[in-house]
Amino acid sequence: MFHIAMKALDRSGPDRGELRNQTERTKEFVGITGIFDCWPADHHGLDSRAVVLVSIEGGVCRLTKREAHR
């Protein structure tokens, strides 16, 4: 979220309302924990794409297919 805030601040200047507006316009921002899409009702921005299931087999983490868990 830090990078989203800094990019929004660059576009908005010091105006708090415009900073909020610029943050809410964030779409498809690729961060460490997922892809962020922000809007007025959700300033967090992460959706189900940020959640993955892994299994540990023989001490190795393996990505579990989503289809198997629906």
C-alpha positions in Angstrom: 0.0 0.0 0.0 2.9 2.3 0.5 3.7 2.4 -3.2 0.1 3.0 -4.0 -0.1 5.9 -1.6 3.2 7.4 -2.9 2.0 7.2 -6.6 -1.4 8.8 -5.6 0.4 11.5 -3.7 2.5 12.3 -6.8 -0.7 12.7 -8.8 -2.7 14.6 -6.1 -0.3 16.9 -4.4 -1.1 17.8 -0.7 -4.9 17.9 -1.1 -6.3 15.1 1.1 -9.6 14.6 -0.9 -7.7 14.4 -4.2 -5.2 11.9 -2.6 -8.2 9.7 -1.7 -9.6 10.1 -5.2 -6.3 9.1 -6.7 -6.0 6.1 -4.4 -9.5 5.0 -5.4 -8.4 5.0 -9.1 -5.7 2.4 -8.5 -6.3 -0.5 -10.8 -4.2 -3.6 -11.5 -1.3 -2.5 -9.3 1.0 -5.5 -8.8 2.4 -5.7 -5.3 4.1 -8.3 -3.2 0.9 -9.6 -1.7 -1.3 -9.5 -4.8 -2.9 -7.3 -7.5 -4.6 -4.2 -6.1 -7.8 -2.7 -7.4 -9.1 0.1 -5.2 -12.4 1.9 -5.3 -14.5 4.0 -2.9 -16.0 1.0 -1.1 -12.6 -0.8 -0.8 -9.4 1.0 -0.1 -7.6 -2.3 0.7 -7.8 -3.4 -2.9 -7.0 -7.1 -2.7 -9.4 -9.7 -3.9 -9.5 -13.5 -4.1 -6.5 -13.5 -6.5 -4.3 -12.7 -3.5 -5.2 -15.9 -1.7 -3.6 -19.2 -2.7 -3.5 -22.6 -1.2 -0.3 -24.5 -0.9 0.5 -28.0 0.2 3.7 -29.2 1.7 5.0 -32.5 0.3 8.4 -33.8 1.4 9.3 -30.4 2.8 8.5 -28.6 -0.5 5.7 -26.1 -0.9 3.5 -26.7 -3.9 0.8 -24.5 -5.3 -2.6 -26.2 -5.0 -4.9 -25.9 -8.0 -7.9 -23.7 -7.2 -10.4 -25.9 -9.1 -9.8 -28.7 -6.6 -11.1 -26.6 -3.7 -14.3 -25.1 -5.1 
